[in-house]
Amino acid sequence: MRNTSTQDLFSPLTLGPYSLSHRVVMPPLTRLRAQTDGSASDMMVTHYEQRTSKGGLIIIEAAAVSDKGSGYQGMPGIYDDRHILGFKRIADAIHAKGGIVFAQIIHTGRTNHIDLQPNGESPLAPSVVPYHGHAFLNGEFVPVSPSREMTIADIQDVVEQFRSAAARALAAGVDGIEIHSANGYLLDQFLQDGSNKRTDAYGGSVENRARFLLEVTKAAVSVWGPGRVGVRIGPSGTFNEMSDSNPLALFGYVAEQMNAFDLAYLHVIEPRVAGDVTKQNAENDEVVASKYLRTIYRGTLLAAGGFDRESANEIISKGDADLVAFGRYFTSNPDLPERLKQGYPLTAYERSAFWGGTERFYTDFQAYATQSVPDSMLTTA
Ligand SMILES: Cc1cc2nc3c(=O)[nH]c(=O)nc-3n(C[C@H](O)[C@H](O)[C@H](O)COP(=O)(O)O)c2cc1C
Protein backbone atom coordinates (compact mmCIF):
# COMPACT_ATOMS: atom_id res chain seq x y z
CA MET A 1 0.00 0.00 0.00
CA ARG A 2 1.47 3.35 -1.03
CA ASN A 3 1.58 5.98 1.69
CA THR A 4 2.03 9.28 -0.12
CA SER A 5 0.71 11.79 2.36
CA THR A 6 4.01 12.64 4.01
CA GLN A 7 6.45 12.10 1.14
CA ASP A 8 8.63 14.75 -0.46
CA LEU A 9 11.82 14.98 -2.55
CA PHE A 10 13.91 13.90 0.40
CA SER A 11 11.96 10.88 1.54
CA PRO A 12 13.85 7.62 0.94
CA LEU A 13 12.53 5.16 -1.62
CA THR A 14 13.15 1.54 -2.51
CA LEU A 15 13.79 1.12 -6.23
CA GLY A 16 13.93 -2.51 -7.30
CA PRO A 17 16.78 -3.93 -5.19
CA TYR A 18 18.22 -0.45 -4.44
CA SER A 19 17.69 2.00 -1.60
CA LEU A 20 17.51 5.63 -2.65
CA SER A 21 18.02 8.21 0.07
CA HIS A 22 16.22 10.93 -1.92
CA ARG A 23 14.10 11.32 -5.08
CA VAL A 24 16.13 13.88 -7.07
CA VAL A 25 17.18 12.02 -10.22
CA MET A 26 19.70 13.08 -12.84
CA PRO A 27 18.03 12.09 -16.13
CA PRO A 28 19.94 11.16 -19.28
CA LEU A 29 21.61 14.25 -20.73
CA THR A 30 23.44 13.80 -24.03
CA ARG A 31 26.47 16.09 -24.06
CA LEU A 32 28.36 14.70 -27.08
CA ARG A 33 31.76 14.50 -25.47
CA ALA A 34 32.57 10.80 -25.94
CA GLN A 35 35.73 9.67 -27.73
CA THR A 36 35.56 9.20 -31.50
CA ASP A 37 35.20 5.42 -31.13
CA GLY A 38 32.15 5.88 -28.88
CA SER A 39 33.99 5.12 -25.63
CA ALA A 40 33.37 7.32 -22.61
CA SER A 41 35.97 10.07 -22.21
CA ASP A 42 37.84 11.07 -19.07
CA MET A 43 35.81 14.25 -18.80
CA MET A 44 32.60 12.22 -18.87
CA VAL A 45 33.81 10.18 -15.90
CA THR A 46 34.60 13.40 -14.03
CA HIS A 47 31.24 14.95 -14.97
CA TYR A 48 29.23 12.04 -13.56
CA GLU A 49 31.44 11.67 -10.50
CA GLN A 50 30.83 15.37 -9.70
CA ARG A 51 27.05 14.93 -9.91
CA THR A 52 26.89 11.87 -7.64
CA SER A 53 25.11 12.09 -4.31
CA LYS A 54 24.91 9.35 -1.73
CA GLY A 55 21.83 7.26 -2.43
CA GLY A 56 20.91 9.33 -5.50
CA LEU A 57 20.06 7.93 -8.93
CA ILE A 58 21.96 9.03 -12.04
CA ILE A 59 20.89 7.86 -15.49
CA ILE A 60 23.80 8.06 -17.91
CA GLU A 61 23.14 9.79 -21.23
CA ALA A 62 21.82 7.81 -24.20
CA ALA A 63 24.27 5.29 -25.66
CA ALA A 64 23.69 3.81 -29.11
CA VAL A 65 22.85 0.09 -29.31
CA SER A 66 24.07 -0.07 -32.92
CA ASP A 67 26.51 1.75 -35.16
CA LYS A 68 23.39 2.60 -37.19
CA GLY A 69 21.68 4.04 -34.15
CA SER A 70 23.60 7.14 -33.09
CA GLY A 71 23.00 10.17 -35.30
CA TYR A 72 25.01 12.42 -33.03
CA GLN A 73 28.78 12.54 -33.25
CA GLY A 74 30.17 12.38 -29.72
CA MET A 75 27.34 10.19 -28.44
CA PRO A 76 28.67 7.17 -26.55
CA GLY A 77 28.13 3.70 -28.00
CA ILE A 78 27.32 0.43 -26.28
CA TYR A 79 27.26 -1.68 -29.44
CA ASP A 80 30.75 -3.16 -29.07
CA ASP A 81 32.61 -4.79 -26.19
CA ARG A 82 35.24 -2.07 -26.38
CA HIS A 83 32.63 0.31 -24.90
CA ILE A 84 32.27 -1.69 -21.67
CA LEU A 85 35.37 -0.24 -20.03
CA GLY A 86 34.19 3.37 -20.31
CA PHE A 87 30.85 2.52 -18.73
CA LYS A 88 32.65 0.62 -15.99
CA ARG A 89 34.76 3.69 -15.22
CA ILE A 90 31.64 5.85 -14.90
CA ALA A 91 29.86 3.20 -12.79
CA ASP A 92 32.87 2.81 -10.50
CA ALA A 93 33.16 6.58 -10.01
CA ILE A 94 29.47 6.85 -9.09
CA HIS A 95 29.55 3.81 -6.80
CA ALA A 96 32.62 5.13 -5.00
CA LYS A 97 30.50 8.06 -3.81
CA GLY A 98 27.50 5.91 -2.90
CA GLY A 99 25.36 6.68 -5.94
CA ILE A 100 23.14 4.40 -8.02
CA VAL A 101 23.61 4.39 -11.79
CA PHE A 102 21.47 3.31 -14.72
CA ALA A 103 22.53 3.56 -18.38
CA GLN A 104 20.11 4.73 -21.05
CA ILE A 105 20.22 2.84 -24.35
CA ILE A 106 18.96 4.23 -27.63
CA HIS A 107 18.49 3.72 -31.33
CA THR A 108 17.91 7.08 -32.99
CA GLY A 109 16.27 5.63 -36.11
CA ARG A 110 15.45 8.30 -38.67
CA THR A 111 17.28 11.01 -36.72
CA ASN A 112 20.57 10.25 -38.44
CA HIS A 113 22.83 11.20 -41.30
CA ILE A 114 24.47 9.02 -43.94
CA ASP A 115 27.90 10.34 -42.94
CA LEU A 116 27.35 8.77 -39.50
CA GLN A 117 26.13 5.45 -40.89
CA PRO A 118 28.32 2.45 -41.72
CA ASN A 119 28.90 2.36 -45.51
CA GLY A 120 26.84 5.53 -45.96
CA GLU A 121 23.60 3.58 -45.50
CA SER A 122 20.24 5.32 -45.15
CA PRO A 123 18.94 5.84 -41.62
CA LEU A 124 16.31 3.34 -40.44
CA ALA A 125 12.70 4.34 -39.86
CA PRO A 126 9.33 2.64 -39.37
CA SER A 127 8.04 4.39 -42.50
CA VAL A 128 9.28 6.92 -44.98
CA VAL A 129 7.43 10.15 -44.19
CA PRO A 130 8.60 13.77 -44.54
CA TYR A 131 10.91 14.55 -41.62
CA HIS A 132 13.04 17.61 -40.98
CA GLY A 133 14.99 16.62 -37.84
CA HIS A 134 18.66 17.18 -37.20
CA ALA A 135 21.68 14.98 -36.67
CA PHE A 136 24.95 16.27 -35.15
CA LEU A 137 28.00 16.17 -37.38
CA ASN A 138 31.34 17.96 -37.27
CA GLY A 139 30.29 20.21 -34.41
CA GLU A 140 26.94 21.35 -35.76
CA PHE A 141 23.35 20.24 -36.22
CA VAL A 142 22.64 19.27 -39.83
CA PRO A 143 19.43 18.14 -41.56
CA VAL A 144 18.93 14.37 -41.38
CA SER A 145 19.35 12.18 -44.48
CA PRO A 146 16.35 10.48 -46.09
CA SER A 147 15.56 7.22 -44.29
CA ARG A 148 14.36 3.83 -45.46
CA GLU A 149 11.54 1.69 -44.11
CA MET A 150 12.71 -1.14 -41.87
CA THR A 151 11.99 -4.73 -42.81
CA ILE A 152 10.81 -7.28 -40.24
CA ALA A 153 14.38 -8.65 -40.25
CA ASP A 154 15.69 -5.14 -39.43
CA ILE A 155 13.29 -4.95 -36.50
CA GLN A 156 14.42 -8.34 -35.20
CA ASP A 157 18.05 -7.22 -35.54
CA VAL A 158 17.41 -4.12 -33.48
CA VAL A 159 15.68 -6.13 -30.74
CA GLU A 160 18.83 -8.25 -30.54
CA GLN A 161 20.99 -5.11 -30.50
CA PHE A 162 19.06 -3.83 -27.49
CA ARG A 163 19.50 -7.25 -25.84
CA SER A 164 23.28 -7.21 -26.45
CA ALA A 165 23.58 -3.61 -25.29
CA ALA A 166 21.71 -4.56 -22.10
CA ALA A 167 24.20 -7.40 -21.56
CA ARG A 168 27.18 -5.06 -22.05
CA ALA A 169 25.74 -2.61 -19.55
CA LEU A 170 25.39 -5.48 -17.09
CA ALA A 171 28.99 -6.49 -17.71
CA ALA A 172 30.07 -2.88 -17.12
CA GLY A 173 28.63 -2.99 -13.60
CA VAL A 174 25.94 -0.33 -13.81
CA ASP A 175 22.89 -0.94 -11.61
CA GLY A 176 20.27 -0.99 -14.33
CA ILE A 177 19.32 0.25 -17.76
CA GLU A 178 16.75 2.60 -19.20
CA ILE A 179 15.20 2.00 -22.63
CA HIS A 180 14.81 5.26 -24.53
CA SER A 181 11.35 5.25 -26.07
CA ALA A 182 10.80 9.02 -26.01
CA ASN A 183 11.74 12.25 -27.80
CA GLY A 184 11.15 10.95 -31.31
CA TYR A 185 13.84 8.27 -31.51
CA LEU A 186 13.30 4.86 -33.07
CA LEU A 187 11.00 3.21 -30.51
CA ASP A 188 8.93 6.40 -30.24
CA GLN A 189 8.81 6.61 -34.04
CA PHE A 190 7.17 3.18 -34.02
CA LEU A 191 4.75 4.07 -31.21
CA GLN A 192 3.27 7.23 -32.67
CA ASP A 193 1.17 7.20 -35.82
CA GLY A 194 2.56 10.47 -37.19
CA SER A 195 5.76 8.55 -38.00
CA ASN A 196 4.49 4.96 -38.22
CA LYS A 197 2.43 4.28 -41.36
CA ARG A 198 3.15 0.55 -41.54
CA THR A 199 0.53 -1.99 -42.47
CA ASP A 200 2.26 -5.08 -41.01
CA ALA A 201 2.31 -6.42 -37.44
CA TYR A 202 4.28 -3.32 -36.32
CA GLY A 203 1.88 -0.65 -37.60
CA GLY A 204 -1.77 0.33 -37.52
CA SER A 205 -3.40 -0.52 -34.19
CA VAL A 206 -2.03 0.69 -30.87
CA GLU A 207 -1.14 -2.94 -30.07
CA ASN A 208 0.87 -3.27 -33.26
CA ARG A 209 2.72 0.03 -32.85
CA ALA A 210 3.68 -0.86 -29.27
CA ARG A 211 4.91 -4.33 -30.29
CA PHE A 212 8.52 -3.29 -30.98
CA LEU A 213 8.91 -1.50 -27.63
CA LEU A 214 7.39 -4.47 -25.80
CA GLU A 215 9.77 -6.88 -27.55
CA VAL A 216 12.74 -4.69 -26.67
CA THR A 217 11.57 -4.43 -23.06
CA LYS A 218 11.14 -8.19 -22.84
CA ALA A 219 14.65 -8.69 -24.22
CA ALA A 220 16.15 -6.22 -21.72
CA VAL A 221 14.32 -7.77 -18.77
CA SER A 222 15.49 -11.22 -19.90
CA VAL A 223 19.05 -9.95 -19.36
CA TRP A 224 18.53 -7.94 -16.20
CA GLY A 225 15.67 -9.62 -14.31
CA PRO A 226 13.09 -7.77 -12.23
CA GLY A 227 13.46 -4.26 -10.82
CA ARG A 228 16.45 -3.16 -12.87
CA VAL A 229 15.05 -1.99 -16.21
CA GLY A 230 13.40 1.39 -16.68
CA VAL A 231 11.47 2.59 -19.73
CA ARG A 232 11.25 6.23 -20.78
CA ILE A 233 8.23 7.55 -22.67
CA GLY A 234 7.24 11.03 -23.80
CA PRO A 235 3.47 10.85 -24.28
CA SER A 236 3.03 14.52 -25.04
CA GLY A 237 6.37 15.19 -26.67
CA THR A 238 6.42 16.99 -30.01
CA PHE A 239 10.22 17.15 -30.30
CA ASN A 240 11.57 15.54 -33.50
CA GLU A 241 8.19 16.07 -35.17
CA MET A 242 6.34 13.50 -33.08
CA SER A 243 2.57 13.33 -33.19
CA ASP A 244 -0.13 10.80 -32.48
CA SER A 245 -3.83 10.86 -33.25
CA ASN A 246 -4.78 9.47 -29.81
CA PRO A 247 -1.94 9.70 -27.27
CA LEU A 248 -4.28 8.91 -24.40
CA ALA A 249 -5.14 5.49 -25.87
CA LEU A 250 -1.59 4.77 -27.05
CA PHE A 251 0.27 5.63 -23.88
CA GLY A 252 -2.47 4.25 -21.68
CA TYR A 253 -1.96 0.92 -23.44
CA VAL A 254 1.84 1.16 -23.14
CA ALA A 255 1.61 1.93 -19.40
CA GLU A 256 -0.80 -0.93 -18.90
CA GLN A 257 1.47 -3.39 -20.74
CA MET A 258 4.47 -2.27 -18.69
CA ASN A 259 2.75 -3.64 -15.57
CA ALA A 260 3.69 -7.12 -16.75
CA PHE A 261 7.45 -6.53 -16.63
CA ASP A 262 8.26 -5.68 -13.00
CA LEU A 263 10.32 -2.68 -14.14
CA ALA A 264 12.48 -0.52 -11.91
CA TYR A 265 10.36 2.43 -13.04
CA LEU A 266 8.39 4.02 -15.84
CA HIS A 267 9.95 7.38 -16.73
CA VAL A 268 7.42 9.89 -18.02
CA ILE A 269 8.28 13.19 -19.67
CA GLU A 270 5.56 15.61 -18.65
CA PRO A 271 3.72 17.84 -21.15
CA ARG A 272 5.49 20.95 -19.92
CA VAL A 273 8.64 20.42 -22.01
CA ALA A 274 9.24 19.66 -25.68
CA GLY A 275 12.61 17.89 -25.79
CA ASP A 276 14.83 20.35 -23.96
CA VAL A 277 12.68 23.50 -24.13
CA THR A 278 10.06 24.53 -21.57
CA LYS A 279 6.65 24.97 -23.20
CA GLN A 280 4.46 27.94 -22.37
CA ASN A 281 0.82 27.42 -21.37
CA ALA A 282 1.25 23.67 -20.97
CA GLU A 283 -1.57 23.50 -18.38
CA ASN A 284 -4.07 22.78 -21.13
CA ASP A 285 -2.40 19.59 -22.30
CA GLU A 286 -2.08 17.80 -19.00
CA VAL A 287 -3.94 14.74 -20.20
CA VAL A 288 -1.10 12.29 -20.78
CA ALA A 289 0.95 13.19 -17.74
CA SER A 290 2.13 11.10 -14.80
CA LYS A 291 -1.10 11.95 -13.05
CA TYR A 292 -3.07 10.05 -15.69
CA LEU A 293 -0.61 7.18 -16.13
CA ARG A 294 -0.56 6.69 -12.37
CA THR A 295 -4.09 5.43 -12.62
CA ILE A 296 -2.89 2.68 -14.98
CA TYR A 297 0.72 1.86 -14.15
CA ARG A 298 1.19 0.14 -10.80
CA GLY A 299 4.97 0.47 -10.34
CA THR A 300 7.35 3.32 -9.58
CA LEU A 301 6.86 6.49 -11.65
CA LEU A 302 9.67 8.90 -12.43
CA ALA A 303 8.45 12.26 -13.77
CA ALA A 304 10.63 14.67 -15.76
CA GLY A 305 10.28 17.99 -17.46
CA GLY A 306 10.29 21.56 -16.24
CA PHE A 307 10.32 20.84 -12.51
CA ASP A 308 11.49 23.14 -9.77
CA ARG A 309 11.75 22.37 -6.08
CA GLU A 310 8.18 23.35 -5.34
CA SER A 311 6.51 21.52 -8.22
CA ALA A 312 8.67 18.45 -7.57
CA ASN A 313 7.67 18.31 -3.92
CA GLU A 314 4.08 18.84 -4.96
CA ILE A 315 3.89 15.99 -7.47
CA ILE A 316 5.46 13.61 -4.95
CA SER A 317 3.30 14.69 -2.03
CA LYS A 318 0.18 14.40 -4.20
CA GLY A 319 1.28 10.89 -5.10
CA ASP A 320 1.29 11.49 -8.87
CA ALA A 321 4.97 10.45 -9.13
CA ASP A 322 7.57 8.81 -6.88
CA LEU A 323 10.76 10.35 -8.29
CA VAL A 324 11.51 13.60 -10.14
CA ALA A 325 14.24 14.22 -12.68
CA PHE A 326 15.92 17.61 -13.13
CA GLY A 327 17.69 17.81 -16.48
CA ARG A 328 19.03 21.21 -17.37
CA TYR A 329 19.70 22.26 -13.78
CA PHE A 330 21.88 19.21 -13.24
CA THR A 331 24.19 20.44 -16.01
CA SER A 332 25.18 23.52 -14.04
CA ASN A 333 24.65 22.36 -10.44
CA PRO A 334 26.74 19.31 -9.63
CA ASP A 335 25.42 19.36 -6.07
CA LEU A 336 21.78 19.81 -7.14
CA PRO A 337 20.21 17.47 -4.53
CA GLU A 338 21.95 19.36 -1.73
CA ARG A 339 20.96 22.74 -3.18
CA LEU A 340 17.33 21.64 -3.42
CA LYS A 341 17.42 20.24 0.09
CA GLN A 342 18.88 23.40 1.60
CA GLY A 343 16.99 25.83 -0.65
CA TYR A 344 20.24 27.26 -1.98
CA PRO A 345 20.11 29.29 -5.22
CA LEU A 346 20.99 27.54 -8.47
CA THR A 347 23.63 28.34 -11.04
CA ALA A 348 22.14 29.09 -14.48
CA TYR A 349 22.84 26.52 -17.21
CA GLU A 350 24.81 27.29 -20.36
CA ARG A 351 22.85 26.10 -23.40
CA SER A 352 25.69 26.88 -25.84
CA ALA A 353 27.75 24.12 -24.17
CA PHE A 354 25.01 21.47 -24.06
CA TRP A 355 26.10 19.57 -27.16
CA GLY A 356 29.77 19.02 -27.88
CA GLY A 357 32.74 20.95 -26.55
CA THR A 358 35.33 20.75 -23.86
CA GLU A 359 35.45 20.73 -20.06
CA ARG A 360 34.24 24.37 -20.17
CA PHE A 361 30.67 24.54 -18.79
CA TYR A 362 30.88 20.75 -18.35
CA THR A 363 33.16 19.86 -15.47
CA ASP A 364 33.89 23.37 -14.20
CA PHE A 365 30.61 24.17 -12.44
CA GLN A 366 31.17 24.38 -8.70
CA ALA A 367 29.21 23.07 -5.73
CA TYR A 368 27.45 25.86 -3.84
CA ALA A 369 29.75 25.57 -0.85
CA THR A 370 32.87 26.15 -2.92
CA GLN A 371 31.79 28.56 -5.64
CA SER A 372 32.80 32.19 -5.55
CA VAL A 373 29.80 33.60 -7.47
CA PRO A 374 27.58 35.92 -5.38
CA ASP A 375 24.02 34.71 -4.68
CA SER A 376 22.65 37.68 -6.64
CA MET A 377 23.99 36.10 -9.83
CA LEU A 378 22.23 32.80 -9.17
CA THR A 379 18.67 31.78 -9.85
CA THR A 380 16.07 29.84 -7.86
CA ALA A 381 14.34 26.56 -8.53
C1 LIG B 1 21.49 18.78 -23.11
C2 LIG B 1 20.34 17.82 -23.05
C3 LIG B 1 20.54 16.52 -23.43
C4 LIG B 1 19.50 15.58 -23.33
N1 LIG B 1 19.75 14.28 -23.62
C5 LIG B 1 18.80 13.33 -23.40
C6 LIG B 1 19.08 11.95 -23.56
O1 LIG B 1 20.21 11.52 -23.87
N2 LIG B 1 18.06 11.08 -23.35
C7 LIG B 1 16.81 11.48 -22.98
O2 LIG B 1 15.93 10.64 -22.78
N3 LIG B 1 16.53 12.78 -22.77
C8 LIG B 1 17.50 13.71 -22.96
N4 LIG B 1 17.23 15.03 -22.69
C9 LIG B 1 15.96 15.39 -22.05
C10 LIG B 1 16.16 15.46 -20.51
O3 LIG B 1 16.43 14.17 -19.97
C11 LIG B 1 14.91 16.06 -19.81
O4 LIG B 1 13.78 15.28 -20.10
C12 LIG B 1 14.68 17.49 -20.24
O5 LIG B 1 15.85 18.26 -20.06
C13 LIG B 1 13.55 18.14 -19.46
O6 LIG B 1 13.89 18.20 -18.09
P1 LIG B 1 14.29 19.62 -17.41
O7 LIG B 1 13.12 20.55 -17.67
O8 LIG B 1 14.46 19.31 -15.96
O9 LIG B 1 15.53 20.09 -18.08
C14 LIG B 1 18.23 15.99 -22.85
C15 LIG B 1 18.03 17.34 -22.50
C16 LIG B 1 19.07 18.23 -22.58
C17 LIG B 1 18.85 19.66 -22.14
The ligand as an SDF file (V2000), in Angstrom:
LIG
                    3D

 31 33  0  0  0  0  0  0  0  0999 V2000
   21.4890   18.7800  -23.1110 C   0  0  0  0  0  0  0  0  0  0  0  0
   20.3420   17.8250  -23.0470 C   0  0  0  0  0  0  0  0  0  0  0  0
   20.5440   16.5200  -23.4340 C   0  0  0  0  0  0  0  0  0  0  0  0
   19.5000   15.5810  -23.3260 C   0  0  0  0  0  0  0  0  0  0  0  0
   19.7480   14.2760  -23.6160 N   0  0  0  0  0  0  0  0  0  0  0  0
   18.7990   13.3290  -23.4010 C   0  0  0  0  0  0  0  0  0  0  0  0
   19.0840   11.9460  -23.5600 C   0  0  0  0  0  0  0  0  0  0  0  0
   20.2100   11.5200  -23.8730 O   0  0  0  0  0  0  0  0  0  0  0  0
   18.0590   11.0770  -23.3510 N   0  0  0  0  0  0  0  0  0  0  0  0
   16.8070   11.4760  -22.9770 C   0  0  0  0  0  0  0  0  0  0  0  0
   15.9330   10.6390  -22.7760 O   0  0  0  0  0  0  0  0  0  0  0  0
   16.5310   12.7800  -22.7750 N   0  0  0  0  0  0  0  0  0  0  0  0
   17.4980   13.7080  -22.9580 C   0  0  0  0  0  0  0  0  0  0  0  0
   17.2340   15.0320  -22.6880 N   0  0  0  0  0  0  0  0  0  0  0  0
   15.9630   15.3870  -22.0520 C   0  0  0  0  0  0  0  0  0  0  0  0
   16.1600   15.4620  -20.5100 C   0  0  0  0  0  0  0  0  0  0  0  0
   16.4260   14.1750  -19.9680 O   0  0  0  0  0  0  0  0  0  0  0  0
   14.9140   16.0580  -19.8070 C   0  0  0  0  0  0  0  0  0  0  0  0
   13.7830   15.2830  -20.1020 O   0  0  0  0  0  0  0  0  0  0  0  0
   14.6830   17.4850  -20.2390 C   0  0  0  0  0  0  0  0  0  0  0  0
   15.8490   18.2590  -20.0620 O   0  0  0  0  0  0  0  0  0  0  0  0
   13.5460   18.1350  -19.4600 C   0  0  0  0  0  0  0  0  0  0  0  0
   13.8880   18.1960  -18.0870 O   0  0  0  0  0  0  0  0  0  0  0  0
   14.2850   19.6210  -17.4140 P   0  0  0  0  0  0  0  0  0  0  0  0
   13.1190   20.5490  -17.6740 O   0  0  0  0  0  0  0  0  0  0  0  0
   14.4580   19.3140  -15.9570 O   0  0  0  0  0  0  0  0  0  0  0  0
   15.5270   20.0860  -18.0830 O   0  0  0  0  0  0  0  0  0  0  0  0
   18.2250   15.9880  -22.8470 C   0  0  0  0  0  0  0  0  0  0  0  0
   18.0280   17.3410  -22.4970 C   0  0  0  0  0  0  0  0  0  0  0  0
   19.0680   18.2310  -22.5810 C   0  0  0  0  0  0  0  0  0  0  0  0
   18.8480   19.6560  -22.1450 C   0  0  0  0  0  0  0  0  0  0  0  0
  1  2  1  0
  2  3  1  0
  2 30  2  0
  3  4  2  0
  4  5  1  0
  4 28  1  0
  5  6  2  0
  6  7  1  0
  6 13  1  0
  7  8  2  0
  7  9  1  0
  9 10  1  0
 10 11  2  0
 10 12  1  0
 12 13  2  0
 13 14  1  0
 14 15  1  0
 14 28  1  0
 15 16  1  0
 16 17  1  0
 16 18  1  0
 18 19  1  0
 18 20  1  0
 20 21  1  0
 20 22  1  0
 22 23  1  0
 23 24  1  0
 24 25  2  0
 24 26  1  0
 24 27  1  0
 28 29  2  0
 29 30  1  0
 30 31  1  0
M  END
$$$$
